[in-house]
């Protein structure tokens, strides 16, 4: 049985990866930092399952800010694969936490890879990166060769993570791969992210628990996919004979305004009476409309997202309706 270590297992992506790997027969070790111990909603089904907990799913205490804890975990677990889903992944927060974002999202990647080199260079490593790395670009559709031009501390940090991964692959032969993820959402997103803020607010408005939905830039167009599918692709990517870099996206973009309209359509309401715009939610810098070319991933392992924009919005609204109705 293969062993996998998922760093950041309580987050959206980490929790989906844990589910996927367990379903494939892996032994899964998930790292949780102290500040996340009170936010285990996404893995509660694993923590409460006595047939899984401490049998095929194990919790490891550690932090990306503490290299010694990373070394201890990797040395003791000796995983076949490591999936790094632990970072400061919120663009808005990165403007206010530049140093933390640079350390956790960028520099810590180099530390993990160096630990792999010292402990066991045969460990396969997966590094998620972001379409935000392309930032302001003239390319209407981006592929793996499109130059980076990051426009936020988060994006700059992800560029650092990208090159750390490529360096350890080229210099030391480590099977270290990168997925350049475009926005991927799900009911497991936190309300800090605009998609979940919209779907949660729409659910609450439809139930009479909330009066208004306040947003910033409604014109921004985004390539949105479903996180569960993207994490399945992350596993497939890491099974390739040769490590490499791949774009994972849907190849189509929709505006925030469209997302709002679709969300209100699910509950049969017109957003006009509930939607407000607040300049305080505008970001200091903007990216181009980013749309991913997934030709390389399609050819390598058949990547083809099945859940498209409308299905994604409907899934998220219905999940929030169910949650709000039960509280």
Buried (B, 14 or more C-beta within 10 A) or exposed (E): EEBBBBBBBBBBBBBBBBBBBBEEEBBBBBBBBEEBEEEBEBBEEBBEBEEBBEEBBBBBEBBBBBBEBBBBBBEEBEBBBBBBBBBBBBBBBBBEBBEBBBBBBBBBBBBBBBBBBEBBBEBBBBBBBBBBBBBEBEBEBBBBEBEBBBBBBBBBBBBBBBBBBBBBBEEEEBBBBBBBBBBBBBBBBBEEBBBBBBBBBBBBBBEEEBEEBEBBBBEBBBBBBBBBBBBBBBBBBBEBEEBBBBBBBBBBBBBBBBBBBBBBBBBEBEBEEBBEEEEEEEBEEBBBBBBBBBBBBEEBBEBEBEBBBEEBBBBBBBBBBEBBEEE
